[in-house]
Amino acid sequence: MGIVEHLVRAQRHRPLGRLATEILSIYSVEIPKDVAIGANLRLQHRGQGVIVTNNTIIGSDVTIYQQVTIGRAAIGGSDEENGFDGVIIQRGVTLCAGSKILGRSGTLVVGEGTTVAANAVLLESTGPNEVWAGIPARLVSRRGNSAQA
């Protein structure tokens, strides 16, 4: 586990929490302390520019590259007003550089083992072991199956 991952977890503890948050801001990393995070989170390239909404659950063995945003697609209003419940990133997910995971309403779930390609804008839930790419993101393949979706 790298220094940035340690700082993300240190935000939860007194008296270092505030200091950890300030150091993370140097890397432009915003992961609120109330985000549930599983074991073995990997923030590649020191997590530069990673932004995560507080209504997020991140499972174990998740890899997040630089410039990833996880949040709400709607502009303005509260989560409740927009019907947004949050985002769940399940175990083994890879979010490639620049990808955006944006929930509209309800809960957006990124299925176990799924990869969201670089610069993709994911606006809907995925199944397990899928690869999503494009703007807006579309299912391009499933792992273990060479056929295109």
GUPA-801781 format. One record per residue: residue in one letter; chain; x, y, z of N, C-alpha, C in turn. Coordinates in Angstrom, 3 decimals. Example, Ala and Ser with C-alpha at 12.3 -4.5 7.8 and 13.67 -1.06 7.14 Angstrom:
! GUPA-801781
PT   resn   chain        nxx        nyy        nzz       caxx       cayy       cazz        cxx        cyy        czz
PT      A       A     13.190     -5.690      7.800     12.300     -4.500      7.800     13.200     -3.300      7.800
PT      S       A     12.850     -2.250      7.080     13.670     -1.060      7.140     12.900      0.030      7.870
This chain:
! GUPA-801781
PT   resn   chain        nxx        nyy        nzz       caxx       cayy       cazz        cxx        cyy        czz
PT      M       A      0.843     -1.161      0.000      0.000      0.000      0.000      0.898      1.237      0.000
PT      G       A      0.591      2.169     -0.891      1.380      3.389     -1.007      0.969      4.456     -0.006
PT      I       A      1.706      5.553     -0.027      1.461      6.645      0.916      0.062      7.234      0.760
PT      V       A     -0.423      7.365     -0.452     -1.736      7.971     -0.657     -2.832      7.083     -0.074
PT      E       A     -2.725      5.776     -0.271     -3.715      4.870      0.315     -3.696      4.960      1.841
PT      H       A     -2.506      5.078      2.422     -2.394      5.240      3.882     -3.046      6.542      4.329
PT      L       A     -2.837      7.604      3.577     -3.446      8.892      3.922     -4.970      8.850      3.833
PT      V       A     -5.499      8.152      2.825     -6.956      8.021      2.697     -7.520      7.364      3.950
PT      R       A     -6.871      6.323      4.420     -7.347      5.637      5.637     -7.076      6.466      6.900
PT      A       A     -5.988      7.228      6.914     -5.639      8.034      8.088     -6.636      9.157      8.339
PT      Q       A     -7.385      9.566      7.320     -8.384     10.623      7.492     -9.401     10.284      8.574
PT      R       A     -9.609      8.998      8.823    -10.620      8.531      9.767    -10.166      8.630     11.228
PT      H       A     -8.882      8.902     11.457     -8.331      8.826     12.808     -7.890     10.188     13.319
PT      R       A     -8.176     10.403     14.586     -7.687     11.611     15.247     -6.318     11.322     15.802
PT      P       A     -5.419     12.203     15.906     -5.466     13.597     15.483     -4.963     13.802     14.054
PT      L       A     -4.604     12.720     13.350     -3.992     12.849     12.029     -4.978     13.073     10.892
PT      G       A     -6.264     12.913     11.136     -7.253     12.988     10.072     -7.207     14.274      9.279
PT      R       A     -7.191     15.392      9.964     -7.175     16.700      9.286     -5.891     16.881      8.486
PT      L       A     -4.764     16.492      9.068     -3.481     16.599      8.376     -3.466     15.718      7.130
PT      A       A     -3.981     14.486      7.241     -4.039     13.572      6.089     -4.879     14.180      4.967
PT      T       A     -6.015     14.780      5.311     -6.883     15.410      4.315     -6.158     16.549      3.604
PT      E       A     -5.426     17.349      4.353     -4.682     18.462      3.762     -3.571     17.960      2.845
PT      I       A     -2.875     16.911      3.239     -1.816     16.356      2.386     -2.423     15.770      1.107
PT      L       A     -3.560     15.097      1.228     -4.225     14.556      0.039     -4.601     15.664     -0.937
PT      S       A     -4.942     16.833     -0.426     -5.325     17.939     -1.313     -4.151     18.366     -2.199
PT      I       A     -2.926     18.145     -1.756     -1.756     18.447     -2.586     -1.782     17.592     -3.854
PT      Y       A     -2.262     16.356     -3.717     -2.383     15.445     -4.859     -3.725     15.600     -5.576
PT      S       A     -4.555     16.543     -5.142     -5.904     16.740     -5.688     -6.747     15.487     -5.528
PT      V       A     -6.581     14.802     -4.402     -7.364     13.612     -4.082     -8.442     14.001     -3.086
PT      E       A     -9.709     13.750     -3.459    -10.829     14.024     -2.567    -11.632     12.734     -2.381
PT      I       A    -11.347     12.052     -1.301    -12.099     10.857     -0.920    -12.535     11.092      0.519
PT      P       A    -13.816     11.447      0.721    -14.282     11.758      2.075    -14.051     10.607      3.042
PT      K       A    -13.840     10.957      4.305    -13.541      9.936      5.303    -14.699      8.985      5.546
PT      D       A    -15.930      9.362      5.168    -17.066      8.467      5.389    -17.308      7.500      4.229
PT      V       A    -16.457      7.523      3.194    -16.554      6.546      2.104    -16.067      5.200      2.638
PT      A       A    -16.895      4.171      2.496    -16.509      2.819      2.923    -15.522      2.254      1.900
PT      I       A    -14.364      1.792      2.384    -13.313      1.297      1.495    -12.867     -0.084      1.947
PT      G       A    -12.904     -1.055      1.022    -12.443     -2.410      1.313    -10.922     -2.487      1.316
PT      A       A    -10.428     -3.690      1.553     -8.985     -3.930      1.610     -8.344     -3.786      0.231
PT      N       A     -7.093     -3.413      0.235     -6.247     -3.394     -0.966     -6.685     -2.403     -2.040
PT      L       A     -7.170     -1.235     -1.628     -7.425     -0.171     -2.598     -6.086      0.274     -3.173
PT      R       A     -6.030      0.375     -4.510     -4.817      0.849     -5.175     -5.145      2.129     -5.944
PT      L       A     -4.478      3.214     -5.583     -4.608      4.481     -6.291     -3.337      4.669     -7.111
PT      Q       A     -3.433      4.390     -8.398     -2.260      4.469     -9.262     -1.859      5.920     -9.496
PT      H       A     -0.593      6.150     -9.708     -0.049      7.493     -9.957     -0.421      8.452     -8.841
PT      R       A     -0.357      7.926     -7.612     -0.668      8.674     -6.391     -2.078      9.236     -6.383
PT      G       A     -2.953      8.670     -7.188     -4.346      9.090     -7.165     -4.576     10.503     -7.646
PT      Q       A     -3.633     11.055     -8.396     -3.733     12.440     -8.849     -5.113     12.726     -9.447
PT      G       A     -5.825     13.680     -8.863     -7.094     14.141     -9.410     -8.279     13.230     -9.173
PT      V       A     -8.174     12.258     -8.278     -9.297     11.357     -8.003    -10.301     12.061     -7.090
PT      I       A    -11.564     12.079     -7.524    -12.646     12.707     -6.765    -13.737     11.655     -6.557
PT      V       A    -14.171     11.485     -5.294    -15.181     10.485     -4.953    -16.257     11.148     -4.105
PT      T       A    -17.534     10.929     -4.454    -18.629     11.460     -3.657    -18.748     10.679     -2.348
PT      N       A    -19.309     11.320     -1.337    -19.416     10.660     -0.038    -20.422      9.521     -0.026
PT      N       A    -21.290      9.405     -1.005    -22.264      8.309     -1.080    -21.698      7.136     -1.866
PT      T       A    -20.471      6.757     -1.583    -19.801      5.708     -2.346    -19.315      4.603     -1.421
PT      I       A    -19.410      3.374     -1.926    -18.830      2.211     -1.260    -17.832      1.612     -2.256
PT      I       A    -16.592      1.438     -1.816    -15.550      0.867     -2.663    -15.161     -0.482     -2.088
PT      G       A    -15.324     -1.531     -2.873    -15.014     -2.884     -2.426    -13.522     -3.145     -2.352
PT      S       A    -13.175     -4.377     -2.047    -11.762     -4.761     -1.930    -11.138     -4.976     -3.303
PT      D       A     -9.820     -4.857     -3.339     -9.023     -5.109     -4.548     -9.426     -4.230     -5.728
PT      V       A     -9.799     -2.989     -5.457    -10.176     -2.029     -6.497     -8.949     -1.207     -6.870
PT      T       A     -8.783     -0.978     -8.185     -7.695     -0.143     -8.695     -8.300      1.080     -9.361
PT      I       A     -7.841      2.252     -8.929     -8.324      3.508     -9.491     -7.121      4.281    -10.012
PT      Y       A     -7.173      4.631    -11.294     -6.101      5.411    -11.912     -6.374      6.907    -11.747
PT      Q       A     -5.456      7.732    -12.230     -5.547      9.177    -12.064     -6.744      9.776    -12.800
PT      Q       A     -7.206     10.922    -12.263     -8.259     11.739    -12.865     -9.625     11.049    -12.948
PT      V       A     -9.894     10.088    -12.082    -11.189      9.405    -12.042    -12.143     10.201    -11.153
PT      T       A    -13.388     10.323    -11.597    -14.441     10.956    -10.804    -15.546      9.951    -10.565
PT      I       A    -15.966      9.831     -9.311    -17.099      8.983     -8.944    -18.097      9.897     -8.247
PT      G       A    -19.285     10.070     -8.851    -20.229     11.004     -8.259    -21.595     10.983     -8.901
PT      R       A    -22.241     12.134     -8.838    -23.616     12.306     -9.305    -23.604     13.069    -10.624
PT      A       A    -24.424     12.623    -11.571    -24.480     13.254    -12.888    -25.243     14.571    -12.858
PT      A       A    -26.244     14.698    -11.991    -27.081     15.900    -11.955    -26.308     17.092    -11.418
PT      I       A    -26.645     18.249    -11.940    -26.053     19.492    -11.459    -27.106     20.211    -10.620
PT      G       A    -26.712     20.643     -9.437    -27.626     21.380     -8.575    -28.526     20.467     -7.771
PT      G       A    -29.084     21.012     -6.713    -29.968     20.247     -5.843    -29.198     19.244     -5.015
PT      S       A    -29.881     18.683     -4.062    -29.258     17.689     -3.192    -29.395     16.293     -3.805
PT      D       A    -28.652     15.349     -3.230    -28.780     13.963     -3.672    -30.218     13.496     -3.533
PT      E       A    -30.864     13.847     -2.413    -32.246     13.430     -2.164    -33.188     14.013     -3.208
PT      E       A    -33.019     15.284     -3.536    -33.875     15.926     -4.538    -33.718     15.281     -5.904
PT      N       A    -32.532     14.801     -6.196    -32.263     14.176     -7.493    -32.475     12.668     -7.485
PT      G       A    -32.846     12.109     -6.328    -33.080     10.670     -6.244    -31.818      9.838     -6.339
PT      F       A    -30.678     10.437     -6.019    -29.390      9.746     -6.120    -29.054      9.120     -4.779
PT      D       A    -28.866      7.782     -4.782    -28.548      7.069     -3.543    -27.063      6.792     -3.374
PT      G       A    -26.308      6.806     -4.454    -24.871      6.591     -4.335    -24.323      5.644     -5.387
PT      V       A    -23.052      5.310     -5.203    -22.326      4.442     -6.131    -21.690      3.313     -5.329
PT      I       A    -21.793      2.105     -5.861    -21.129      0.951     -5.267    -20.138      0.411     -6.297
PT      I       A    -18.877      0.399     -5.908    -17.809     -0.168     -6.731    -17.483     -1.526     -6.108
PT      Q       A    -17.834     -2.595     -6.801    -17.650     -3.921     -6.217    -16.207     -4.407     -6.336
PT      R       A    -15.956     -5.540     -5.753    -14.617     -6.141     -5.658    -13.962     -6.305     -7.031
PT      G       A    -12.652     -5.996     -7.077    -11.850     -6.283     -8.261    -12.074     -5.367     -9.445
PT      V       A    -12.729     -4.242     -9.261    -13.003     -3.300    -10.350    -11.741     -2.504    -10.674
PT      T       A    -11.564     -2.172    -11.965    -10.504     -1.275    -12.403    -11.142     -0.086    -13.092
PT      L       A    -10.840      1.107    -12.583    -11.318      2.354    -13.182    -10.112      3.031    -13.815
PT      C       A    -10.059      2.999    -15.142     -8.885      3.498    -15.861     -8.841      5.022    -15.878
PT      A       A     -7.699      5.554    -16.291     -7.425      6.988    -16.241     -8.531      7.815    -16.881
PT      G       A     -8.977      8.824    -16.146     -9.950      9.773    -16.676    -11.377      9.288    -16.732
PT      S       A    -11.643      8.077    -16.289    -13.025      7.590    -16.359    -13.905      8.332    -15.372
PT      K       A    -15.172      8.448    -15.717    -16.162      9.125    -14.888    -17.295      8.145    -14.617
PT      I       A    -17.610      7.954    -13.342    -18.687      7.066    -12.918    -19.750      7.992    -12.328
PT      L       A    -20.830      8.228    -13.059    -21.799      9.253    -12.681    -23.200      8.672    -12.576
PT      G       A    -23.705      8.599    -11.347    -25.050      8.095    -11.119    -26.090      9.168    -11.347
PT      R       A    -27.195      8.779    -11.934    -28.288      9.728    -12.173    -29.302      9.666    -11.043
PT      S       A    -29.862      8.486    -10.824    -30.807      8.293     -9.728    -30.654      6.865     -9.223
PT      G       A    -31.134      6.628     -8.006    -30.964      5.312     -7.413    -29.503      5.053     -7.106
PT      T       A    -29.109      3.787     -7.181    -27.728      3.386     -6.906    -27.094      2.852     -8.173
PT      L       A    -25.953      3.399     -8.544    -25.200      2.896     -9.680    -24.205      1.876     -9.142
PT      V       A    -24.219      0.657     -9.704    -23.345     -0.423     -9.252    -22.391     -0.801    -10.379
PT      V       A    -21.093     -0.763    -10.075    -20.086     -1.254    -11.011    -19.771     -2.671    -10.554
PT      G       A    -20.167     -3.652    -11.372    -20.100     -5.059    -11.008    -18.701     -5.588    -10.779
PT      E       A    -18.625     -6.627     -9.992    -17.363     -7.267     -9.619    -16.526     -7.586    -10.852
PT      G       A    -15.234     -7.209    -10.786    -14.292     -7.533    -11.857    -14.435     -6.705    -13.116
PT      T       A    -15.278     -5.695    -13.107    -15.510     -4.866    -14.290    -14.372     -3.875    -14.484
PT      T       A    -14.094     -3.552    -15.758    -13.135     -2.515    -16.113    -13.881     -1.407    -16.840
PT      V       A    -13.651     -0.168    -16.403    -14.173      1.004    -17.104    -12.963      1.647    -17.781
PT      A       A    -13.010      1.722    -19.115    -11.863      2.150    -19.916    -11.510      3.617    -19.690
PT      A       A    -10.319      3.978    -20.138     -9.840      5.352    -20.013    -10.805      6.328    -20.665
PT      N       A    -11.109      7.401    -19.942    -11.960      8.502    -20.393    -13.407      8.120    -20.672
PT      A       A    -13.826      6.924    -20.286    -15.222      6.519    -20.454    -16.089      7.278    -19.454
PT      V       A    -17.351      7.492    -19.828    -18.322      8.132    -18.940    -19.435      7.118    -18.693
PT      L       A    -19.361      6.444    -17.556    -20.310      5.392    -17.205    -21.515      6.011    -16.504
PT      L       A    -22.703      5.808    -17.070    -23.932      6.394    -16.540    -24.940      5.349    -16.088
PT      E       A    -24.577      4.069    -16.178    -25.503      3.005    -15.796    -24.753      1.871    -15.116
PT      S       A    -25.490      1.064    -14.391    -24.890     -0.070    -13.678    -24.378     -1.114    -14.657
PT      T       A    -23.378     -1.864    -14.209    -22.775     -2.905    -15.035    -22.979     -4.265    -14.378
PT      G       A    -22.751     -5.294    -15.159    -22.724     -6.648    -14.625    -21.303     -7.003    -14.224
PT      P       A    -21.094     -8.236    -13.767    -19.750     -8.657    -13.379    -18.865     -8.935    -14.597
PT      N       A    -17.576     -8.666    -14.436    -16.544     -9.028    -15.427    -16.804     -8.469    -16.810
PT      E       A    -17.252     -7.232    -16.861    -17.511     -6.572    -18.138    -16.464     -5.499    -18.391
PT      V       A    -16.348     -5.089    -19.661    -15.497     -3.971    -20.042    -16.391     -2.936    -20.702
PT      W       A    -16.348     -1.701    -20.178    -17.163     -0.605    -20.678    -16.248      0.487    -21.204
PT      A       A    -16.601      1.081    -22.356    -15.786      2.135    -22.954    -16.678      3.103    -23.706
PT      G       A    -16.188      4.318    -23.906    -16.873      5.310    -24.720    -17.571      6.378    -23.905
PT      I       A    -18.159      7.325    -24.664    -18.899      8.438    -24.072    -20.228      8.538    -24.799
PT      P       A    -21.329      8.174    -24.162    -21.404      7.490    -22.879    -20.870      6.062    -23.010
PT      A       A    -20.458      5.508    -21.882    -19.866      4.164    -21.890    -20.897      3.126    -22.320
PT      R       A    -20.407      2.178    -23.105    -21.212      1.049    -23.554    -20.429     -0.234    -23.279
PT      L       A    -21.162     -1.313    -23.085    -20.542     -2.612    -22.882    -19.826     -3.010    -24.167
PT      V       A    -18.509     -3.281    -24.080    -17.751     -3.677    -25.276    -17.327     -5.133    -25.235
PT      S       A    -17.218     -5.714    -24.035    -16.895     -7.133    -23.964    -17.147     -7.655    -22.551
PT      R       A    -17.151     -8.979    -22.479    -17.242     -9.666    -21.182    -16.025    -10.546    -21.056
PT      R       A    -15.427    -10.556    -19.881    -14.262    -11.419    -19.656    -14.697    -12.867    -19.678
PT      G       A    -13.837    -13.699    -20.230    -14.155    -15.119    -20.316    -14.993    -15.450    -21.527
PT      N       A    -15.307    -14.425    -22.356    -16.105    -14.612    -23.551    -15.521    -13.683    -24.607
PT      S       A    -14.977    -14.249    -25.677    -14.334    -13.433    -26.703    -15.322    -12.710    -27.614
PT      A       A    -16.607    -13.060    -27.534    -17.611    -12.406    -28.376    -17.864    -10.987    -27.901
PT      Q       A    -18.027    -10.090    -28.846    -18.358     -8.698    -28.524    -19.806     -8.608    -28.102
PT      A       A    -20.064     -7.657    -27.208    -21.455     -7.444    -26.740    -22.233     -6.679    -27.782
